[in-house]
Amino acid sequence: MKELKVVDAGSRDEWDGFIKSHPESNFLQSWDFYEFHIARGKKVVRRLFFSGEEIVAAYAGVVETAKRGRYMAIAGGPIMDFKDSNVVKSVFCDIKEQGESTGCVFVRVRPQEELSEKSLALMKEHGLKKAPMYLSVEHAGILDLRKSEEEILAGASQGFRRKLRKAEKLDLEITAKASASEIADFCRLEKLHAKRQQYVAFSEEFLTKQFEAFSKNDEVLIYTARLGDEILAMNFMIFYGAEASYHYGVSSELGTKYSAAPLLHLRAMEEARKRGCVRYNLWGIVGREETSHRFYGVSEFKRSFGCEELKYTPAHDLVLKPVAYLKNLTVEKVRKKIRHV
């Protein structure tokens, strides 16, 4: 096996240059996503693998401390050629070493690889087992931005087009900004939305730090639909590499009534095309058969866009401390059942 040189990444340009060169990647492995975690006081690992002078692989992970045990989360990575067995082996060996050196019970990995029998076999080959809980999105709705707006609308459901026409008849003000006032408004609306939809809202600090990390390099816009002085709906969009990601979305009761959200998405797609994005990720959806899942309703809304469904290889755990891991396993299985996820 040819030995690769492995280093801690220290350059944003070098890191993002490599990550963005892989069309399957998105903000989950971006430099600024881990700047956000650092701002939260988290330990972050960012590793680059060189063959000679060429970067051939990279992964970033965040160390999370929980009562059930410390673990490292690697969402949307590692980024590498999964067909190159030498690179794959080197990366997973390093992941294990980094997990051990940071005192983790396990490392949870959700690769940016499409689900297949081969991808599952590869996880097993390198000693990983399927995780009891997801890590970021494992089943996504994707729109191809190489299609025109007319082509996308032609593929959408009649219900979606009807909602869009309804919103277009109103005198809505649509804005796209990356200002402190916008994230403050988003946080206020999210609390109301969470109360109405009965989920636990993110803290204002969490959302604000995430917004600040991406806004420094023009990677985020908050889309807002207003009717007069009232905010109807807001979308938190991240633009990174080939992908525009619908990260969060919230609305008021009136916003739901007037169907403001579809219009926000069309405006975001226009911006994504200007930035050279070829993929619009509507983010997580669940299977049509999962009617009791708490994300079932929003998943059907996303399907109304006529999106293609992409299933990533699900989260897998590299267990480092088997006895301690059993506690985590029990806790997460119970939580999954309680949360209906």
C-alpha positions in Angstrom: 0.0 0.0 0.0 1.4 3.4 -1.0 1.7 5.6 2.0 -0.1 8.9 1.9 0.9 12.0 3.7 -1.8 13.2 6.2 -1.9 16.7 7.6 -4.2 18.9 9.6 -5.8 21.3 7.2 -4.8 24.9 7.8 -6.0 26.8 4.6 -9.6 27.5 3.8 -8.7 28.0 0.1 -6.9 24.7 -0.1 -9.7 22.9 1.7 -12.6 24.3 -0.2 -10.8 24.0 -3.5 -10.6 20.2 -3.0 -14.1 19.8 -1.6 -15.7 21.8 -4.3 -13.9 19.9 -7.0 -16.1 16.9 -6.1 -19.6 17.5 -7.5 -21.3 15.3 -4.9 -20.1 17.4 -2.0 -22.1 20.1 -0.2 -21.7 22.5 2.8 -21.5 19.6 5.2 -17.8 19.3 4.5 -17.2 23.0 3.9 -14.6 24.9 5.8 -17.1 27.4 7.2 -19.4 24.7 8.6 -16.6 23.7 10.9 -15.8 27.3 11.7 -19.4 27.3 13.0 -18.7 24.3 15.2 -15.5 26.0 16.5 -17.6 29.1 17.4 -19.8 26.8 19.4 -16.7 25.7 21.4 -16.4 22.3 19.8 -13.3 20.4 19.0 -12.9 20.0 15.2 -10.8 17.7 13.1 -9.9 18.6 9.5 -7.6 16.2 7.7 -6.1 16.3 4.2 -4.4 13.3 2.4 -1.7 13.9 -0.1 -0.2 11.6 -2.8 2.9 13.5 -3.6 1.7 17.1 -4.1 -1.9 16.1 -5.0 -4.7 16.1 -2.5 -6.6 12.8 -2.9 -9.0 12.8 0.2 -10.3 15.0 3.0 -12.7 14.7 5.9 -13.9 17.0 8.6 -15.5 16.0 11.9 -16.8 17.5 15.1 -16.3 16.0 18.5 -19.6 16.0 20.5 -19.7 15.5 24.2 -22.9 13.8 25.4 -23.9 12.0 28.6 -24.1 8.8 26.7 -20.4 9.2 25.6 -18.1 11.4 23.5 -18.2 10.8 19.8 -17.0 12.3 16.5 -19.5 13.1 13.8 -18.4 13.1 10.1 -21.4 14.3 8.1 -21.2 14.2 4.3 -17.7 12.8 4.3 -15.1 11.7 3.8 -14.6 13.1 0.3 -12.5 10.8 -1.8 -12.5 8.3 -4.6 -14.3 5.3 -2.9 -13.0 3.0 -5.7 -9.4 3.6 -4.7 -8.9 1.0 -2.0 -5.5 2.4 -0.9 -7.0 5.9 -0.2 -10.1 4.4 1.5 -8.0 2.3 3.8 -5.7 5.2 4.7 -8.7 7.4 5.5 -10.5 5.0 7.7 -7.3 4.2 9.6 -6.8 7.9 10.2 -10.5 8.3 11.3 -9.9 5.6 13.9 -6.7 7.2 15.1 -8.3 10.6 15.4 -11.3 9.2 17.2 -9.1 7.4 19.7 -6.8 10.5 20.2 -9.9 12.6 21.1 -11.2 10.1 23.6 -14.3 9.1 21.6 -16.5 6.1 22.3 -17.3 5.9 18.5 -17.0 7.8 15.3 -20.2 8.2 13.3 -19.7 8.6 9.5 -22.4 9.4 6.9 -20.6 9.3 3.5 -21.6 11.5 0.6 -22.0 8.3 -1.4 -25.2 7.0 -3.0 -26.7 4.0 -1.2 -25.8 0.7 -2.9 -24.9 -2.8 -1.9 -21.3 -2.0 -2.7 -21.3 1.1 -0.4 -22.8 -0.9 2.5 -20.2 -3.7 1.9 -17.4 -1.1 2.0 -18.6 0.2 5.4 -18.7 -3.4 6.7 -15.2 -4.2 5.2 -13.7 -1.3 7.2 -15.3 -2.3 10.5 -18.3 0.0 10.6 -21.8 -1.0 11.6 -25.1 0.7 10.8 -25.8 3.5 13.3 -29.0 3.5 15.4 -29.7 7.1 14.5 -29.2 9.2 11.3 -26.5 11.8 10.9 -27.7 14.6 8.8 -29.9 13.9 5.8 -29.9 10.3 4.4 -32.8 10.6 2.0 -33.0 13.9 0.0 -35.1 15.5 -2.6 -33.0 16.9 -5.5 -33.9 19.2 -8.3 -31.7 19.5 -11.4 -30.9 23.2 -12.0 -29.7 22.6 -15.5 -33.4 22.5 -16.2 -35.2 25.7 -16.8 -37.8 27.1 -14.4 -40.5 26.1 -17.0 -39.2 22.5 -17.1 -39.1 22.3 -13.3 -42.7 23.6 -13.0 -43.9 21.2 -15.7 -42.6 18.3 -13.5 -44.2 19.7 -10.4 -47.6 18.6 -9.1 -50.8 20.4 -9.9 -51.1 21.3 -6.2 -47.7 22.9 -6.2 -48.5 25.0 -9.3 -51.8 26.0 -7.8 -50.1 27.2 -4.6 -47.6 29.1 -6.7 -50.3 30.9 -8.7 -52.1 31.7 -5.5 -49.0 33.4 -4.0 -48.2 35.2 -7.3 -51.6 36.9 -7.2 -50.7 38.6 -3.9 -48.7 41.7 -3.6 -45.8 39.9 -1.8 -42.5 41.5 -1.2 -39.7 38.9 -1.7 -36.2 39.8 -0.4 -32.9 37.9 -0.2 -30.5 39.2 2.4 -27.6 38.2 4.7 -28.1 40.7 7.4 -28.2 40.5 11.2 -31.8 41.7 11.2 -32.9 38.9 8.9 -31.5 36.1 11.1 -33.1 37.8 14.1 -36.5 37.7 12.3 -35.9 34.1 11.3 -35.2 33.0 14.9 -38.4 34.8 16.1 -40.5 33.1 13.4 -38.9 29.7 14.0 -40.0 29.8 17.7 -43.6 30.4 16.6 -43.4 27.8 13.9 -41.9 25.2 16.2 -44.7 25.8 18.8 -47.3 25.3 16.1 -45.7 22.3 14.6 -44.7 20.8 18.0 -41.0 20.4 17.6 -38.0 21.7 19.6 -36.7 24.9 18.0 -33.0 25.5 17.6 -31.6 28.1 19.9 -31.1 31.6 18.7 -27.4 31.3 19.4 -27.1 28.1 17.3 -28.8 29.6 14.3 -27.0 32.9 14.6 -23.6 31.4 14.8 -24.3 29.2 11.8 -25.6 32.2 9.8 -22.5 34.2 10.8 -20.1 31.5 9.7 -21.6 31.2 6.2 -22.3 34.9 5.7 -18.6 35.8 6.1 -17.9 34.3 2.7 -21.2 35.0 0.9 -22.5 31.5 1.2 -25.9 32.2 2.8 -29.1 34.2 2.0 -32.3 34.4 4.0 -35.3 34.6 1.7 -38.3 36.4 3.1 -41.9 36.8 1.9 -43.8 39.7 3.4 -47.4 40.9 3.0 -47.4 44.5 4.2 -45.6 44.5 7.5 -46.1 40.8 8.2 -43.6 38.1 7.5 -45.3 35.0 5.9 -42.3 32.7 5.3 -38.5 32.5 5.5 -36.0 30.2 3.9 -32.4 29.8 5.1 -30.4 28.9 2.0 -26.8 27.9 1.7 -24.9 28.0 -1.6 -21.7 25.9 -1.8 -20.0 24.5 -4.8 -22.4 22.7 -7.1 -25.3 22.7 -4.6 -27.8 25.1 -3.2 -29.2 23.7 0.0 -32.6 24.5 1.5 -31.3 24.2 5.0 -34.2 25.5 7.1 -37.7 26.9 6.3 -40.3 28.5 8.6 -43.7 30.1 8.1 -46.5 31.8 9.9 -50.1 30.6 9.9 -50.9 33.2 7.3 -47.9 32.2 5.3 -49.2 28.6 5.1 -52.7 29.9 4.2 -51.3 32.0 1.3 -48.7 29.4 0.2 -45.8 31.8 0.2 -43.0 29.2 0.4 -43.0 27.9 -3.2 -42.3 31.4 -4.5 -39.3 31.7 -2.2 -37.9 28.5 -3.6 -38.2 29.7 -7.2 -36.3 32.9 -6.3 -33.6 30.9 -4.6 -33.3 28.7 -7.7 -32.7 31.8 -9.8 -29.8 32.8 -7.5 -28.4 29.3 -7.4 -28.2 29.3 -11.2 -26.4 32.6 -11.2 -23.8 31.2 -8.8 -23.2 28.2 -11.0 -25.1 25.6 -8.9 -26.4 22.6 -10.8 -28.3 21.0 -7.9 -31.0 22.3 -5.6 -31.2 20.1 -2.5 -34.6 20.3 -0.8 -32.9 18.4 2.1 -34.5 15.6 4.1 -37.5 13.5 3.0 -38.9 10.2 4.3 -40.4 7.3 2.4 -44.0 7.5 1.2 -44.8 4.5 3.4 -43.6 6.3 6.6 -46.9 8.0 7.3 -46.3 8.1 11.1 -42.9 9.9 10.7 -43.0 13.5 12.0 -41.4 14.7 8.7 -44.0 12.9 6.5 -46.0 16.1 5.8 -43.1 18.3 4.8 -41.7 15.4 2.7 -44.9 15.3 0.7 -44.6 19.1 0.2 -41.1 18.6 -1.1 -42.2 15.8 -3.4 -44.7 18.2 -4.9 -41.8 20.0 -6.6 -41.3 16.9 -8.7 -37.8 16.2 -7.2 -35.7 13.2 -7.7 -35.0 11.1 -4.6 -31.5 10.5 -3.6 -30.6 8.0 -0.8 -27.1 8.4 0.7 -25.3 5.6 2.4 -26.8 5.8 5.9 -24.8 6.7 9.0 -22.4 4.0 10.2 -20.5 3.8 13.5 -16.8 2.9 14.0 -17.0 1.6 17.5 -13.8 2.3 19.6 -15.0 1.4 23.1 -17.5 -1.5 22.8 -18.7 -1.5 26.5 -19.4 2.2 26.6 -21.0 2.0 23.1 -23.8 -0.3 24.4 -25.1 2.6 26.6 -25.2 4.9 23.6 -27.0 2.2 21.5 -29.7 1.8 24.1 -30.3 5.5 24.6 -30.5 6.2 20.8 -32.9 3.4 20.1 -35.3 4.7 22.8 -35.0 8.3 21.5 -35.7 7.2 17.9 -38.9 5.5 19.0 -40.0 8.5 21.1 -39.3 11.1 18.4 -41.0 9.1 15.6 -37.9 9.3 13.4 
